[in-house]
């Protein structure tokens, strides 16, 4: 059974008798269902009755319903309402647009709009590069999706993808002061997506591609990078790769190994796996084995997918074949960007001493971290309820902050490596240990450090 989560937090408005122990009994009844109580507030009171808002974390919608039924069955207890706090947070959306300049009188209007704005328009017409200096382009990113590969939900369409893209935009603003905007496209045609993004590019200083299914995401990113003069970044590929490299840098420091020497097995050779392989190689990794559902990818195999063919030709120098479990024997590092529960503790036991397991499938990792920790020296997941959360929010806000500050026209591999090293270095030698290999996503040092590293590399 999954654990209660803030993602399923509810508030129950409950009417109970005004007795000395009524609120304590109420909290105990909720806790006995397995839901941790996080707040208890009296909102109405009389001599006979009190109304209490009980806030708790639940496992899922069914758990929330059971809590309400348990309370309703108690004597002198009535559940007036159950509010899902996640849905309340999204009510009306999570973003708004506010002017940065005052518009209080005719003078303000004359400068911000007509007639004064015409002078700025003509300046940009004469020198288009001035758009980066005189418009929102200098600080604006488009978060572009077609809704075909959303989180762990798959192809749910552009409208259903919008809450995720709003959240992404909120993270851009919160962590790096970047004004990002969701662009959810009602098309899955590769050429049409490329055409639309190119047509709207004048407004933006960067493009963040998000949750677009492979293999189309590869072609869309490749073409847009070639045909636009602003940075194009596919977060599912390169954001994941940056944070994985950062985690691996510090994990190797913990176990005292070098990236040039270790054998790395990667489960999952889609968008994220492909990008991770390329970035690890840029950092010096020489012994990588990529594994798909059918096993290790090697030169002797036949692959119709050009990206898997590239992996076959550029990795696995020893020609390892067989299943993922076979490939894992003697490996120093396991990186999972695939699916849940494909490894057990017995498989980690076959790895090298002081092994590293980064099991990043969400919401359920390739192996439960408690099982991996029986044999691995360092364990990380993509979840927030275990140590060492590998989360892309460590990378993309600071990365785009640096790109925008440098007025960069493209993203390079040295920029991605610099971002990963900056994240890793936010954990000082005194802080580094097996349970703390990456900084918290709320560490205020991270985004500025990544921005500075990326901007510095852009100037090279």
Secondary structure as GFF3:
##gff-version 3
##sequence-region A 1 460
A	DSSP	beta_strand	5	17	.	.	.	ID=ss1
A	DSSP	alpha_helix	22	32	.	.	.	ID=ss2
A	DSSP	beta_strand	37	45	.	.	.	ID=ss3
A	DSSP	beta_strand	49	58	.	.	.	ID=ss4
A	DSSP	alpha_helix	61	72	.	.	.	ID=ss5
A	DSSP	beta_strand	77	84	.	.	.	ID=ss6
A	DSSP	alpha_helix	85	90	.	.	.	ID=ss7
A	DSSP	alpha_helix	106	112	.	.	.	ID=ss8
A	DSSP	alpha_helix	117	126	.	.	.	ID=ss9
A	DSSP	three_ten_helix	128	130	.	.	.	ID=ss10
A	DSSP	alpha_helix	131	134	.	.	.	ID=ss11
A	DSSP	three_ten_helix	136	139	.	.	.	ID=ss12
A	DSSP	beta_strand	140	145	.	.	.	ID=ss13
A	DSSP	alpha_helix	158	176	.	.	.	ID=ss14
A	DSSP	beta_strand	179	184	.	.	.	ID=ss15
A	DSSP	alpha_helix	190	200	.	.	.	ID=ss16
A	DSSP	three_ten_helix	201	203	.	.	.	ID=ss17
A	DSSP	beta_strand	206	209	.	.	.	ID=ss18
A	DSSP	alpha_helix	216	227	.	.	.	ID=ss19
A	DSSP	beta_strand	231	234	.	.	.	ID=ss20
A	DSSP	pi_helix	235	239	.	.	.	ID=ss21
A	DSSP	alpha_helix	240	255	.	.	.	ID=ss22
A	DSSP	beta_strand	263	267	.	.	.	ID=ss23
A	DSSP	alpha_helix	271	282	.	.	.	ID=ss24
A	DSSP	beta_strand	287	292	.	.	.	ID=ss25
A	DSSP	beta_strand	295	296	.	.	.	ID=ss26
A	DSSP	alpha_helix	306	314	.	.	.	ID=ss27
A	DSSP	alpha_helix	324	328	.	.	.	ID=ss28
A	DSSP	beta_strand	333	336	.	.	.	ID=ss29
A	DSSP	alpha_helix	345	348	.	.	.	ID=ss30
A	DSSP	beta_strand	356	359	.	.	.	ID=ss31
A	DSSP	alpha_helix	369	372	.	.	.	ID=ss32
A	DSSP	beta_strand	378	381	.	.	.	ID=ss33
A	DSSP	three_ten_helix	392	394	.	.	.	ID=ss34
A	DSSP	alpha_helix	396	405	.	.	.	ID=ss35
A	DSSP	alpha_helix	413	425	.	.	.	ID=ss36
A	DSSP	alpha_helix	445	458	.	.	.	ID=ss37
###
